[in-house]
Amino acid sequence: MPHITPLQFLQTLFPEPLQPARLVLWTKSRRGGTKHSDWLQSLDQAARLAHQYRQSRDVYFSVVLQDKNSAMKIARRRLPRVTARSVRGSDASAMLMTAIWADLDVAGPGHASDRLPPDRDAALGLMAAVPKPPSIVVNSGGGFHVYWLLRQPLRLDSQAARADAKGLVRRVQGALFRAAEARGWRIDNTANLAQLLRLPGTINHKTANHKTAVKKRRASGHRYVTVEQFPMVPHVDAARYDPADFDSLEEAPAAVRSAPLFSGRLSVRRNQPVGNALDAGPPADFRPVYEGCSWLRHCYEDRTALREPEWYAALTIIGRCAIDGADGRRLAHRISRDHPGYSPSRTDDKLDHALASYGPRTCRYIAEELHMASTHCARCPNLKEIKSPIVLGRRELEPLPVSAEKASDGEVAAAGEVSPDGEALTAELPEIVITTREGDVNDQALVALVQGERNLYQRGGLLVQVVGHCRSVASNGIATVGIATGDGDVATDGIATDGGAGESVPVDDQAPAVVKPVQPPILRELLTRHCSFKKLAGGKADSGFKPAHPPRWTVQALLGRGVWPGVPTLRGLVEGPVLRPDGTVLQVPGFDRETGLAYMPSGDFAAVPERPDPRQVRAAIDLLREAVCNFPFRTEAHFAGWLSSVLTPLARPAFVGPSPLNLIDANLRGTGKSLLVDVCSTLLTGRPAARMSHSTDEDEIRKQITGLAMEATQLVLIDNITGVFGSPTLDRALTATSWRDRLLGSNLQVSLPLAVTWYATGNNIILKGDTTRRCLHIRLESSREAPERRTDFRHPRLLSWVRRQRHRLLPAALTLLRGYTVAGRPCQDLPGWGSYDGWSDLVRSAIVWAGLPDPADTRHELEATSATEDVALRDLVHGLGELLEVLGGTATSGEILAALANDSDANSYQQLRAALREYFPSSRPPTATQLSNRLGTYRGRLTGGACIEQGPRSYKGIRWSVRWPVEEVA
């Protein structure tokens, strides 16, 4: 039979060209050492590299083509400096699927499982369970890789498309699962879109036999070909199918997918309990295990930063538990999915490995090997009574009294709580002995804080807390508040109190929640709440211990560490649902580890549709339009601009980069500019927008921005602008996502996330400098002479109406964003907007996708009416050219100033004089150095057909000239 190369096999599987998708070639050395990935855009290159690697490395390829940019973004959320050589791709970066696949292992060398098909014929017989014969069957050296080629590749350009593709693979593999289970066998679950399979034409180094004859076989009346890995690949005239050909199949049932890979013999490893007493019987009840084991609670609460050894140890217990109908596999995914590197398929693989290789980890292993003796195990009341935490879920234990003698770690009685017999309950705090080993003392204090305090975060190298209207912190660290009604009342569900008095506080009257650095006195107070310090009485060992205050050096050391393991990083605060980076909606109160946001809902909100249809999107826009139906927007594009200002804070976690300033101006006073911003703010937060004064002092603006970044302010209004508006410091903030500055009142430099949505209002605002391109223009134009006297409003008390309808308005805005996301975020071919690509690709595109005008269309008018700096530059260049004609064509800055000063006619060179007054507003004329620096700033910049040129430097200074381009003659 004629042989073909691995290149021809890849060409059978994948269409050319691959761009922009990539083929991942993943290799590892045959001694199990180095591993790396190659991201390739050419099948020729893949074949050459495979030939180069085949003698010394195992070579695998990605069955689904991947998007390299998406894969790197996902990987760098966990490891910012990771390189492409270390990344293999994921389900979320899958881009193009050309085949359905399955991996059928056969019992033999290299496989520890005793539930595999006994031989190759038995494995091949399973394929009769699939209604269509496979296109290609590859001998992998230890079994078979089976492919059903698709007639048309599936483009995975949305989360929904990836879910459908994964479901297709699961249906085919589900048929094989059932066929194997019926025979008492087990096959691998490889239904993830980042699956790697061995590349034909390369060597399986863990298998001794590297040459097997190519065989033709027939099964169920269908012809297929087994393709040997070694050394060449025979030509295959492959059949191709449509996804509908497999619609009759169902995914493997949960019981089959969740069954442990090894149900019989367990290999005994180091630190594994001898025998299977701990591994026998039905699943353990997870609730008493979780409540009784401080270490397991730590694994769950710190799951986003859990070390690999602890994760594996926790899986050996969690995988053998169940709770409320959820089996161990679901629990394992629950503890794993918040981790930045979470992958469902890898979690399945690692759970199977943990269950197969280890019994439930023992208390001794946790204490000694994981070094948890002092932090968790020493205070466990069950330490000497059980061998493993899993025992707590498999036998009835006497209830533990909450007392000073036997209080479990982290279990603190509420103030004033009493037992049934009327005696007050107290709870034992972790004890910390003050010694000269300051580092150990500080570490113990930090552990107590992490375990006990829920309202504690790190941000910009500082320990911070959320303070404001959420004075009572719930078990998840965040308390909710109520939503004000139109009459100023607060709904009775979920309201916050004023610190215990029990009175309802209207949202408008509450101070907004903000982030504040933890000061030394507050940290001392927190330490006394969550741990008990003691020291030797009298300094002698035989005198016993006495209570002590937290040492000052402990407080200073903890505040100065800069990084606190176990303390979550806070990126911002939100008071309503928002869009997450994966396109889902954050709707669960508390700290969300994926976004780093503390969600503190200030009301109850209607559910956002999972997959909004066009009708629901149109209804959402109509509801939002009702809120501003009486505002005189100049055009429909200006209404789209206001809608963008509503969507931007809701979409902020889901896009990368800054957003433009929402500039709301009008033709005269009383048109409702500030009210329009307050409608947006009330919809988002339940209260009017915070105001920021308009200052021309750059240092003051910088301090204000630092304060906003420190407090994680969501939106801010610069109200009633007069004169020219623009600032280099504000321009920098409008194109930044982080802000570095000195913290007010100290010498400490902090680097903080900057996620403020900016608003500004004024009448006929004139912009200065580069501020123009950083603004989204929203224009109101009233035809009335006195619009403030108007009374024909649809909602006379508009803000009260917005508060009452906020539970519908906010989800309506999210419905638009969610609809665009589930539609796959189709490209709208919009003109670029420098610095704001991330915002433009989501918020701006969603508005255009919904059928509204492009909000950026309003910028053209703004640029035409606000180019004050361009006017000044034109006056400078043309006025300078006029003067230099008199001075011989070139002059130094000193000669230019002298010529102006010596000119007897004060009305001459008016263009140049006006430009100098604009650039140097002081009553004194500029110095020669100041003018030279200004001319150097604009050298070579063309305006009105002319530009400033810098000439040679003489002992008198740089000589300047004005160049007038000569028009080409046809």
ZIGIBEL-V872410 format. One record per residue. N is the residue number from 0. RES is the residue in one small letter. PHI is phi in whole degrees, 0 to 359 (* if undefined). Layout:
n: [N;N]
res: [RES;RES]
phi: [PHI;PHI]
//
This chain:
n: [0;1;2;3;4;5;6;7;8;9;10;11;12;13;14;15;16;17;18;19;20;21;22;23;24;25;26;27;28;29;30;31;32;33;34;35;36;37;38;39;40;41;42;43;44;45;46;47;48;49;50;51;52;53;54;55;56;57;58;59;60;61;62;63;64;65;66;67;68;69;70;71;72;73;74;75;76;77;78;79;80;81;82;83;84;85;86;87;88;89;90;91;92;93;94;95;96;97;98;99;100;101;102;103;104;105;106;107;108;109;110;111;112;113;114;115;116;117;118;119;120;121;122;123;124;125;126;127;128;129;130;131;132;133;134;135;136;137;138;139;140;141;142;143;144;145;146;147;148;149;150;151;152;153;154;155;156;157;158;159;160;161;162;163;164;165;166;167;168;169;170;171;172;173;174;175;176;177;178;179;180;181;182;183;184;185;186;187;188;189;190;191;192;193;194;195;196;197;198;199;200;201;202;203;204;205;206;207;208;209;210;211;212;213;214;215;216;217;218;219;220;221;222;223;224;225;226;227;228;229;230;231;232;233;234;235;236;237;238;239;240;241;242;243;244;245;246;247;248;249;250;251;252;253;254;255;256;257;258;259;260;261;262;263;264;265;266;267;268;269;270;271;272;273;274;275;276;277;278;279;280;281;282;283;284;285;286;287;288;289;290;291;292;293;294;295;296;297;298;299;300;301;302;303;304;305;306;307;308;309;310;311;312;313;314;315;316;317;318;319;320;321;322;323;324;325;326;327;328;329;330;331;332;333;334;335;336;337;338;339;340;341;342;343;344;345;346;347;348;349;350;351;352;353;354;355;356;357;358;359;360;361;362;363;364;365;366;367;368;369;370;371;372;373;374;375;376;377;378;379;380;381;382;383;384;385;386;387;388;389;390;391;392;393;394;395;396;397;398;399;400;401;402;403;404;405;406;407;408;409;410;411;412;413;414;415;416;417;418;419;420;421;422;423;424;425;426;427;428;429;430;431;432;433;434;435;436;437;438;439;440;441;442;443;444;445;446;447;448;449;450;451;452;453;454;455;456;457;458;459;460;461;462;463;464;465;466;467;468;469;470;471;472;473;474;475;476;477;478;479;480;481;482;483;484;485;486;487;488;489;490;491;492;493;494;495;496;497;498;499;500;501;502;503;504;505;506;507;508;509;510;511;512;513;514;515;516;517;518;519;520;521;522;523;524;525;526;527;528;529;530;531;532;533;534;535;536;537;538;539;540;541;542;543;544;545;546;547;548;549;550;551;552;553;554;555;556;557;558;559;560;561;562;563;564;565;566;567;568;569;570;571;572;573;574;575;576;577;578;579;580;581;582;583;584;585;586;587;588;589;590;591;592;593;594;595;596;597;598;599;600;601;602;603;604;605;606;607;608;609;610;611;612;613;614;615;616;617;618;619;620;621;622;623;624;625;626;627;628;629;630;631;632;633;634;635;636;637;638;639;640;641;642;643;644;645;646;647;648;649;650;651;652;653;654;655;656;657;658;659;660;661;662;663;664;665;666;667;668;669;670;671;672;673;674;675;676;677;678;679;680;681;682;683;684;685;686;687;688;689;690;691;692;693;694;695;696;697;698;699;700;701;702;703;704;705;706;707;708;709;710;711;712;713;714;715;716;717;718;719;720;721;722;723;724;725;726;727;728;729;730;731;732;733;734;735;736;737;738;739;740;741;742;743;744;745;746;747;748;749;750;751;752;753;754;755;756;757;758;759;760;761;762;763;764;765;766;767;768;769;770;771;772;773;774;775;776;777;778;779;780;781;782;783;784;785;786;787;788;789;790;791;792;793;794;795;796;797;798;799;800;801;802;803;804;805;806;807;808;809;810;811;812;813;814;815;816;817;818;819;820;821;822;823;824;825;826;827;828;829;830;831;832;833;834;835;836;837;838;839;840;841;842;843;844;845;846;847;848;849;850;851;852;853;854;855;856;857;858;859;860;861;862;863;864;865;866;867;868;869;870;871;872;873;874;875;876;877;878;879;880;881;882;883;884;885;886;887;888;889;890;891;892;893;894;895;896;897;898;899;900;901;902;903;904;905;906;907;908;909;910;911;912;913;914;915;916;917;918;919;920;921;922;923;924;925;926;927;928;929;930;931;932;933;934;935;936;937;938;939;940;941;942;943;944;945;946;947;948;949;950;951;952;953;954;955;956;957;958;959;960;961;962;963;964;965;966;967;968;969]
res: [m;p;h;i;t;p;l;q;f;l;q;t;l;f;p;e;p;l;q;p;a;r;l;v;l;w;t;k;s;r;r;g;g;t;k;h;s;d;w;l;q;s;l;d;q;a;a;r;l;a;h;q;y;r;q;s;r;d;v;y;f;s;v;v;l;q;d;k;n;s;a;m;k;i;a;r;r;r;l;p;r;v;t;a;r;s;v;r;g;s;d;a;s;a;m;l;m;t;a;i;w;a;d;l;d;v;a;g;p;g;h;a;s;d;r;l;p;p;d;r;d;a;a;l;g;l;m;a;a;v;p;k;p;p;s;i;v;v;n;s;g;g;g;f;h;v;y;w;l;l;r;q;p;l;r;l;d;s;q;a;a;r;a;d;a;k;g;l;v;r;r;v;q;g;a;l;f;r;a;a;e;a;r;g;w;r;i;d;n;t;a;n;l;a;q;l;l;r;l;p;g;t;i;n;h;k;t;a;n;h;k;t;a;v;k;k;r;r;a;s;g;h;r;y;v;t;v;e;q;f;p;m;v;p;h;v;d;a;a;r;y;d;p;a;d;f;d;s;l;e;e;a;p;a;a;v;r;s;a;p;l;f;s;g;r;l;s;v;r;r;n;q;p;v;g;n;a;l;d;a;g;p;p;a;d;f;r;p;v;y;e;g;c;s;w;l;r;h;c;y;e;d;r;t;a;l;r;e;p;e;w;y;a;a;l;t;i;i;g;r;c;a;i;d;g;a;d;g;r;r;l;a;h;r;i;s;r;d;h;p;g;y;s;p;s;r;t;d;d;k;l;d;h;a;l;a;s;y;g;p;r;t;c;r;y;i;a;e;e;l;h;m;a;s;t;h;c;a;r;c;p;n;l;k;e;i;k;s;p;i;v;l;g;r;r;e;l;e;p;l;p;v;s;a;e;k;a;s;d;g;e;v;a;a;a;g;e;v;s;p;d;g;e;a;l;t;a;e;l;p;e;i;v;i;t;t;r;e;g;d;v;n;d;q;a;l;v;a;l;v;q;g;e;r;n;l;y;q;r;g;g;l;l;v;q;v;v;g;h;c;r;s;v;a;s;n;g;i;a;t;v;g;i;a;t;g;d;g;d;v;a;t;d;g;i;a;t;d;g;g;a;g;e;s;v;p;v;d;d;q;a;p;a;v;v;k;p;v;q;p;p;i;l;r;e;l;l;t;r;h;c;s;f;k;k;l;a;g;g;k;a;d;s;g;f;k;p;a;h;p;p;r;w;t;v;q;a;l;l;g;r;g;v;w;p;g;v;p;t;l;r;g;l;v;e;g;p;v;l;r;p;d;g;t;v;l;q;v;p;g;f;d;r;e;t;g;l;a;y;m;p;s;g;d;f;a;a;v;p;e;r;p;d;p;r;q;v;r;a;a;i;d;l;l;r;e;a;v;c;n;f;p;f;r;t;e;a;h;f;a;g;w;l;s;s;v;l;t;p;l;a;r;p;a;f;v;g;p;s;p;l;n;l;i;d;a;n;l;r;g;t;g;k;s;l;l;v;d;v;c;s;t;l;l;t;g;r;p;a;a;r;m;s;h;s;t;d;e;d;e;i;r;k;q;i;t;g;l;a;m;e;a;t;q;l;v;l;i;d;n;i;t;g;v;f;g;s;p;t;l;d;r;a;l;t;a;t;s;w;r;d;r;l;l;g;s;n;l;q;v;s;l;p;l;a;v;t;w;y;a;t;g;n;n;i;i;l;k;g;d;t;t;r;r;c;l;h;i;r;l;e;s;s;r;e;a;p;e;r;r;t;d;f;r;h;p;r;l;l;s;w;v;r;r;q;r;h;r;l;l;p;a;a;l;t;l;l;r;g;y;t;v;a;g;r;p;c;q;d;l;p;g;w;g;s;y;d;g;w;s;d;l;v;r;s;a;i;v;w;a;g;l;p;d;p;a;d;t;r;h;e;l;e;a;t;s;a;t;e;d;v;a;l;r;d;l;v;h;g;l;g;e;l;l;e;v;l;g;g;t;a;t;s;g;e;i;l;a;a;l;a;n;d;s;d;a;n;s;y;q;q;l;r;a;a;l;r;e;y;f;p;s;s;r;p;p;t;a;t;q;l;s;n;r;l;g;t;y;r;g;r;l;t;g;g;a;c;i;e;q;g;p;r;s;y;k;g;i;r;w;s;v;r;w;p;v;e;e;v;a]
phi: [*;293;256;236;272;305;300;290;296;296;293;290;274;238;279;255;280;277;305;275;290;233;266;267;255;250;229;218;292;292;270;77;268;295;227;201;244;243;259;244;253;225;290;301;296;298;295;296;295;300;296;292;275;300;283;244;220;280;241;235;226;279;294;254;293;245;262;296;299;295;298;290;298;295;293;281;295;266;233;303;257;294;253;297;294;259;251;252;95;206;302;288;256;296;233;211;245;245;203;262;221;205;241;248;277;239;304;159;302;91;238;275;291;257;244;272;306;288;208;291;298;296;295;294;294;295;288;293;286;262;296;246;290;292;283;219;238;253;284;273;99;230;163;225;254;245;232;247;288;266;295;235;300;266;273;261;259;205;297;294;296;293;296;295;296;294;296;297;296;295;295;293;294;297;296;290;304;296;297;290;299;297;258;79;250;223;239;290;270;239;272;240;281;251;295;249;232;296;278;304;95;245;252;271;286;272;251;289;278;253;221;230;295;286;238;258;227;232;216;54;79;251;264;217;235;269;256;285;289;232;261;237;241;286;293;234;271;277;283;229;225;260;304;296;295;244;296;287;273;240;296;299;299;303;297;284;294;267;295;296;295;242;260;256;298;251;288;275;244;299;71;275;301;290;85;239;298;283;256;264;88;288;303;283;285;289;299;294;294;295;288;267;245;297;294;293;297;299;299;286;288;253;294;284;235;288;289;303;299;292;298;298;297;294;296;296;264;298;295;251;243;207;203;49;84;268;277;298;292;296;297;298;291;296;281;262;291;278;289;302;262;295;219;304;292;292;296;301;298;289;294;301;294;296;289;282;264;222;277;301;299;272;299;295;299;297;288;267;282;265;60;254;299;277;274;227;284;298;261;286;290;258;303;268;256;230;264;210;302;294;299;299;265;237;209;282;250;294;299;275;291;276;217;293;279;222;267;288;300;81;263;246;289;292;299;84;286;235;278;302;270;93;275;291;264;236;235;279;265;302;265;236;272;283;230;280;278;299;299;294;298;294;297;296;295;294;299;297;295;298;284;259;261;268;264;217;221;240;202;61;78;235;279;224;227;269;233;138;283;265;281;258;269;280;297;268;93;226;257;260;235;271;253;288;269;295;267;89;274;242;300;282;272;68;275;267;251;271;103;126;288;89;269;287;244;303;301;299;271;269;289;296;294;224;260;232;297;284;273;309;297;291;295;300;297;296;297;288;283;244;204;241;270;212;216;296;283;74;77;246;296;275;267;81;246;225;300;216;282;302;299;299;292;291;299;294;293;296;292;267;293;87;223;231;302;91;269;295;270;262;259;178;238;224;246;210;300;222;275;270;301;275;91;278;253;285;228;260;299;117;274;258;288;293;261;74;258;265;265;240;294;261;163;262;240;294;290;274;305;294;226;298;265;305;296;293;294;296;297;295;294;298;294;293;295;299;294;233;293;262;272;276;298;295;218;296;295;287;295;300;296;295;300;299;292;281;287;301;297;287;263;308;292;263;231;259;113;277;229;288;286;271;266;250;233;214;277;199;292;78;276;103;296;294;297;297;292;294;299;297;293;296;299;274;239;90;214;299;288;289;264;234;289;273;238;259;274;299;294;293;298;299;295;297;294;299;295;296;293;295;273;57;297;279;211;213;245;266;260;53;287;235;76;277;247;161;201;300;292;294;302;295;292;285;238;237;246;219;225;246;197;277;294;302;87;210;261;279;273;236;240;240;297;240;234;281;264;263;228;214;229;175;257;48;293;253;264;237;64;278;297;304;286;261;244;259;273;234;251;251;225;259;269;267;285;229;296;292;270;294;230;272;264;291;235;303;258;296;296;295;295;297;297;294;262;300;295;257;293;295;299;296;297;291;299;297;294;295;298;294;292;289;284;94;50;299;295;255;53;271;300;294;225;308;79;236;295;298;297;295;291;250;292;298;294;298;293;293;301;282;102;263;295;291;302;287;298;285;289;297;295;298;295;287;257;236;271;295;291;296;296;296;294;297;299;295;292;289;294;295;298;296;289;293;298;283;271;98;101;222;193;277;296;294;293;296;293;295;296;292;291;273;287;285;267;291;269;277;52;296;298;293;295;296;295;294;294;291;278;230;289;296;292;273;291;291;278;298;293;299;294;298;296;293;297;295;297;253;296;80;271;280;211;63;83;217;208;277;242;264;262;291;269;245;294;271;126;284;265;248;214;241;260;251;302;269;291;289;259;294]
//
